[in-house]
């Protein structure tokens, strides 16, 4: 389904029912389809919304608007358009950095944050050769295949590889260039300390791009009330490598949020004299 955000048409996949709503943000090179395997495990218990960010998949591909603030504005406007009043942001890699920025604004209705192999809030500086390789990662089928090999812990099924390649090559030139040349270098470390919701960081055990140690060093110390869990046998693309394990971790975290909120509500409704004697 398409939704208009400003002057941009955004492709949105909306499945399941219930609150809090799970809002999924994909990685650089992905689309809403990146989350299919995870959502298949979650849609019976939650409303799951995944969308193609501008420049990717079936969404419009404008020539500008790819700074982190633009992409955070986009998902915030989408949430408003859909009328979501209670939701959890789930961002992967680039989507994780966007989710961090949006969460730092403490938008109304946000109850939790899940960061899957997130890009850190600090700038990432690759050596020149590695940066050049990243810039050209999605030039053609061959380079996209090489990227899949680097980002996954093991080769996905053939049909899934074809989906990933199609998604990777779907990006506009502006979208492909914006992340490795600009957005990954943006420093939002002074903002993420304002995040006020519980945060779960999910790191791939065998992630060659954003290691478990990097998350411990660059992400956890900067986000209040953040904790780390490791997705075993996974590379950077946990939604592809280990969708079931990822879904289990997300479900447990969201259920924990629900139980905590329920307990807080019960305590708040206890008469003052009763709470003093209990």
C-alpha positions in Angstrom: 0.0 0.0 0.0 1.3 3.5 -0.8 1.1 6.5 1.5 2.0 10.0 0.7 4.5 11.7 3.0 4.8 15.3 2.0 5.3 15.0 -1.8 6.8 11.5 -1.6 4.9 8.2 -2.2 6.1 5.6 0.3 5.5 1.8 -0.1 4.2 0.3 3.2 3.6 -3.3 4.1 1.1 -3.6 7.0 0.3 -7.0 8.5 -1.2 -8.3 11.7 -3.0 -6.5 14.5 -2.5 -5.4 18.1 -0.4 -3.0 20.1 2.3 -2.0 20.5 2.7 -1.7 16.8 6.2 -2.9 15.5 7.7 -0.4 13.0 10.6 -1.8 11.0 13.3 0.2 9.4 15.6 -1.5 6.8 19.3 -1.4 6.2 21.2 0.5 3.4 20.5 -1.8 0.4 17.4 -3.3 1.8 13.6 -2.8 1.5 10.6 -3.7 3.5 11.0 -7.2 2.2 14.2 -7.6 4.3 11.9 -8.1 7.3 9.6 -10.7 5.7 11.1 -13.7 7.6 11.0 -11.9 11.0 7.4 -10.6 10.4 6.2 -14.1 9.5 7.0 -15.1 13.1 5.5 -11.9 14.7 2.4 -11.0 12.7 0.0 -13.3 14.6 0.6 -11.4 17.8 1.5 -7.9 16.6 0.7 -5.4 14.0 3.9 -5.2 11.9 4.7 -2.2 9.6 7.6 -2.3 7.3 8.2 0.3 4.6 10.6 1.1 1.7 12.6 4.2 2.6 12.7 6.9 0.0 15.0 5.9 -2.8 14.5 2.2 -2.3 12.2 -0.5 -3.5 8.8 0.7 -4.6 8.9 4.1 -2.9 9.6 7.3 -4.8 13.2 8.2 -5.5 13.6 11.9 -5.1 17.0 13.6 -5.9 17.4 14.9 -2.3 16.3 14.3 1.3 18.7 11.6 2.4 20.3 13.1 5.5 19.5 11.2 8.7 17.2 14.0 9.8 15.2 13.7 6.6 14.9 9.9 7.0 13.9 10.3 10.7 11.3 12.9 9.6 10.0 10.5 7.0 9.3 7.6 9.5 7.9 10.1 12.1 5.5 11.5 9.5 4.5 7.9 8.4 3.8 7.0 12.0 1.6 10.1 12.3 -0.2 9.4 9.0 -1.0 5.8 10.1 -2.3 7.1 13.4 0.0 5.0 15.6 -0.4 5.8 19.3 1.7 3.0 20.8 4.7 1.6 18.9 8.2 0.1 19.1 10.8 1.2 16.6 13.0 -1.7 15.2 15.9 -0.4 13.1 18.6 -2.5 11.3 22.0 -1.1 10.5 21.4 2.3 8.7 17.8 1.9 9.9 19.2 1.5 13.4 20.9 4.9 13.2 17.7 6.5 11.9 15.8 4.9 14.7 18.2 6.2 17.3 17.8 9.8 16.0 14.0 9.6 16.0 13.9 8.0 19.5 16.1 10.8 20.8 13.3 13.2 20.0 11.1 11.2 22.4 8.0 11.2 20.1 4.6 10.6 21.6 3.7 6.9 21.6 7.2 5.4 21.4 7.4 2.7 24.1 10.6 0.9 23.1 13.6 0.7 20.7 15.2 -2.4 19.2 18.5 -1.8 17.3 19.6 -4.7 15.1 23.3 -4.5 14.2 22.9 -0.8 14.4 25.3 1.7 12.8 26.7 3.6 15.8 25.7 7.1 16.6 29.4 8.2 16.2 30.9 8.7 12.7 32.3 5.6 11.0 35.5 6.3 9.1 36.6 3.4 6.8 40.0 3.3 5.0 39.8 4.8 1.5 39.8 1.4 -0.2 37.1 0.0 2.0 35.0 3.2 1.6 35.4 3.0 -2.2 34.3 -0.6 -2.2 31.2 0.3 -0.1 30.3 3.2 -2.5 30.2 0.7 -5.4 28.6 -2.2 -3.4 25.4 -2.0 -5.4 26.6 -1.0 -8.8 25.6 -4.3 -10.4 24.7 -7.9 -9.8 28.3 -9.0 -9.2 29.1 -6.4 -6.6 25.7 -7.0 -4.9 26.5 -10.7 -4.7 29.8 -9.9 -3.1 28.1 -7.7 -0.6 25.7 -10.5 0.3 28.6 -12.8 0.9 30.2 -10.3 3.3 27.0 -9.4 5.2 25.6 -12.9 5.7 27.0 -15.7 7.9 26.2 -18.3 5.2 24.7 -18.3 1.7 20.9 -17.7 1.8 18.5 -19.8 -0.2 18.6 -19.0 -3.9 15.3 -17.3 -4.1 16.3 -15.1 -1.1 19.6 -14.2 -2.7 17.6 -13.0 -5.8 15.3 -10.9 -3.6 18.3 -9.3 -1.8 20.0 -8.5 -5.1 16.8 -7.0 -6.6 16.4 -4.9 -3.4 20.0 -3.8 -3.4 19.9 -2.7 -7.1 16.5 -1.0 -6.6 18.1 2.0 -4.9 18.5 5.3 -6.7 22.0 6.7 -7.2 21.3 9.4 -4.6 20.1 6.8 -2.0 23.1 4.5 -2.8 25.6 7.3 -2.4 24.1 9.2 0.6 24.8 6.6 3.2 28.5 5.8 2.6 29.5 9.4 1.7 27.5 11.4 4.2 24.9 9.8 6.6 27.3 7.2 8.1 29.6 10.2 8.9 26.9 12.1 10.8 27.5 12.4 14.5 24.4 12.0 16.6 26.1 10.9 19.8 25.1 14.1 21.6 21.4 13.3 20.8 21.1 9.7 21.7 21.6 10.4 25.4 18.1 11.8 25.3 16.5 8.5 24.5 14.1 7.7 27.4 12.6 4.3 26.4 14.1 0.9 27.1 16.5 -0.1 24.3 17.5 -3.6 23.1 20.7 -3.9 21.0 20.8 -7.2 19.0 24.3 -8.0 17.7 25.2 -10.7 15.2 27.7 -13.1 16.7 29.7 -13.3 13.4 29.0 -9.7 12.2 32.0 -8.6 10.1 30.8 -5.0 9.7 29.5 -4.0 13.1 31.0 -6.3 15.7 29.6 -7.2 19.2 32.6 -5.3 20.7 31.8 -2.2 18.6 28.3 -2.2 20.0 29.6 -2.5 23.5 32.0 0.4 22.9 30.1 2.8 20.7 26.4 2.2 21.3 25.6 0.9 24.8 27.5 3.6 26.8 25.7 6.3 25.0 22.0 5.2 25.2 20.5 5.1 28.7 18.7 1.9 29.7 20.2 -0.1 26.8 21.2 -3.7 27.0 22.9 -6.1 24.5 21.9 -9.6 23.4 23.8 -11.6 20.8 22.1 -13.4 17.9 24.1 -16.6 17.6 25.4 -17.8 14.2 24.4 -14.5 12.5 26.3 -12.1 10.4 25.3 -8.5 9.8 22.0 -9.4 8.1 20.3 -11.0 11.1 16.8 -10.6 9.5 18.1 -12.9 6.7 20.5 -15.2 8.7 18.4 -15.8 11.8 14.8 -14.5 11.4 13.3 -16.8 14.0 16.0 -16.1 16.6 15.6 -12.4 16.0 11.8 -12.6 16.2 12.0 -14.5 19.5 14.3 -11.8 21.0 12.0 -9.0 19.8 8.8 -10.7 21.1 10.4 -11.3 24.5 11.5 -7.6 24.8 8.1 -6.3 23.7 6.3 -8.6 26.1 8.6 -7.4 28.9 7.7 -3.8 28.0 4.0 -4.7 28.2 4.4 -6.4 31.6 6.4 -3.5 33.0 3.8 -1.0 31.8 1.0 -3.1 33.2 2.7 -3.3 36.6 3.3 0.4 36.6 -0.3 1.0 35.8 -1.5 -1.3 38.6 0.8 0.4 41.1 -0.4 3.8 40.0 -4.0 2.8 40.6 -3.5 1.5 44.1 -4.9 3.9 46.7 -2.2 5.7 48.6 -3.0 4.2 52.0 -3.0 0.7 50.5 0.3 1.2 48.7 1.9 2.3 52.0 0.8 -0.9 53.8 1.6 -3.3 51.0 
